[in-house]
Amino acid sequence: GLDTHRFRPDPSLRQAARQAWNLPPDVPVLGLAARAHPVKDLPTFVGAVARLARQRPEVRCVCCGQGVDGNNENLVRMLREADVLERCLLLGLERDMPRFWNGVDVAVSSSRGEALPLGLAEALACGVPVAATDVGDTARLVGDCGWLVPPGHAAALAEAMAWTLDHAPALRQPARERVLAEFSLEACARRYEALYASLSAGRA
């Protein structure tokens, strides 16, 4: 279960994030939270950003995670070769994830494998819709609050990013409500209670 009291929409956190990133409040921002690991498939993310940038040069990306920083020579080279390095802010490890998710407009994942992606759950709880690959339980988590595509398809992910940016204002409240109903600590506790009650009834 997710602590939806900590992860929630907060305009003050959005303002603080944009100020820290030196980004205007009205600039559309994609957020990626992923460690530098092959399963996260950062090349597909870079390819998708490059395609999107040709259509929407105003879009920016803020990326965080272990190894996702300016010291990652492979990632920096990929971004430079794709001509999007100047559009991407690489934060490395980020301790304040509520601020991070409040600062972005769409959460992105290019992963080739997940169980239930906690980062995307955090984003949804903050009212941030998702453009991601359809792996693990991501579809169960996201529902109608974003667009999922097959892994490894940069063009499809770019299309999902564009669509989700366009529809983000209408998806914010449903994203928050979905997590509250299905993935909050309270919702998980209720399911455990129901499970224990059913087991006890079965023994009676």
N, C-alpha and C positions, 0 to 999 in steps of 0.2 A: 504494500500500500504506500501511497505517496502523501507526504505532508503538504496538503493543499492550503494550509495556513501560511506556510513559508513560501510555497510556490503559488503565486497568485498575481493577477494583473495589478500593477502599481505604477502610476504615471510618474511618481518621483524617481523610481528606479530607472524607468525609461530615460528620463531627462539626465540622470547621473551617468548612465551608460553612454548616451550620445555625446555628452560633454567629455567623458574620458576618452572616447574614440575619435573626438574631433570631427563628428559627423552632424550635419544639420538634422533637426527633428523630422523633416519631411522627406529625407532621402530614403528610398526603399532599400532595406538591408536583409540579406540572407544570413542565417546563422548556422554554423556547422560546429558541433561538439564531437570530436572523435580523436582518438589517439592515432599516431602515425604507425599504422600496422596494415599489412596487405589485405586483411579481411575488411577493412574500412574503405578500400578501393578509392583512394584519393585521386588517382588519375581520372576516373569517371567523373568525379566532382569537378575537377579542373576543366575537363572537356565540356561539361554542361555549362559551367560559368562562362567559358569562352564563347559558346554558341549564344547564350543569353545576352552577353555583353554586346554582340553585334546588333541585336535588336533593341536593347535597352541600355545604352551606355551610362545611364544615371545610376544603375544598380550597384551596390557595394556588398562585399562579403566580410563578415567577421568570423574568424575561425579560432577555436580553442581546443586544447587537448595536449596530452604529453607528446612532445616531439613535433607539435604543429606550431613551429615558430621560425624566426629568421635564421636560426642555426641549422635547420633542416635543408641541406643543400639540394637534395633531390626535389623536394617540394618547391623550393624557391625557383629552381631551374624550370620545372614544369610550368609554374605560373608565368615566368618570364617568357618562355617559348610560346605560351598560349596568349601572350600579350594582355594578361590580366593581373599581373603582380601589383600594379598600382591601385587596383580596385579591391584588393584583399588585405585585410588586417590580420596578422598572425599573432595571437596572444600567448600561445603556449598554455601551460596549466592555468586554469581560471578557478579561483576559490569561491567567487560570488556568483553562483549560477542563477539565482533569482534575478540579479541585476542583468546578467548576460541575456537571459531569455526575454526579459522585458525590453531590452534594447533592440531586438530584431523584429522583423515583420513576418518572416517565414523560417521555420526550422527545416534543415536539409539533412538527409542522410543518404550516402551512396554505398552503404555497406553491402557486402556479399553474404553476410550471415549474422543473425541476431537471435536472441531468445525473445524477451520482451524489452525493447530499448528504453531504458530508464530516462535517458536524456530527452527523448521525444515526449515521454509522459510529462516530464517537467515543463517542457515547452507548452504543451497543450494546457496544462494547469495554469500557466501564465497567460492563456488566451492567444497562443501563437499556433496557427495552423501549420501543416506539415507537407513537404514535398520529399518523397523518400522512395527507396527501393522496397519492393514487396517481399520481405524475407522474415522468417520467424513469425512472431505474433504481431508484427507491425500493423497488419491490416485490422486485426482485432482491436488494437489500441487506437488507431487513427479513425476508423469508421468513415464517416462522410466529411471529416474535418481536414481534408487535404486530398492529395492525389498521389497514388503509388504506381510505380513502374517496375518492369523487370530489372534485375541487377545487371550492371555492365553496359547499359544503354545510355550514353551521354545525351544523345538527341532527345530521347524520351524524358530524361530527367530535366533537361532544359525546358521542355514544354510544360512539365509539371511545375517547375519553379515559376514560370510566367503565369500560368493559370492561377496558382495559389496566391501569388502576389496580387493579382487582379481581384480575387475573391476574399482576400484576407479580412477586410472590415466585416463582412457578413459572417465569417467563420469564427471570429474571436469568441463570442459568447457561447456558441455550441461547443467549441473546443473545451472551454472551461467546464461547462456543464457535463460533458461526457466524462471527464476525469472525476469530477465530484461524484457522479452516479456510479461509476464502474471501478475506479482505480484509487480512490482515496483511502486513507487509513480506516475511516469509518465504514466505507463500503466493504472493504476486505474483512473487517471485524464482524460485520453482519453475516457475511458468507461463512466465516468460521463458526459463528454461533449456530447458523442453520445446519451446518454439517454435523456439529457435535450433537445438536438436538435430534437430527435424524438417526445418528448412530445410537444414541441413548434409547430412542423409541424402538429401534430394531432389537435391542437387547431386552426390552420390557416384556 
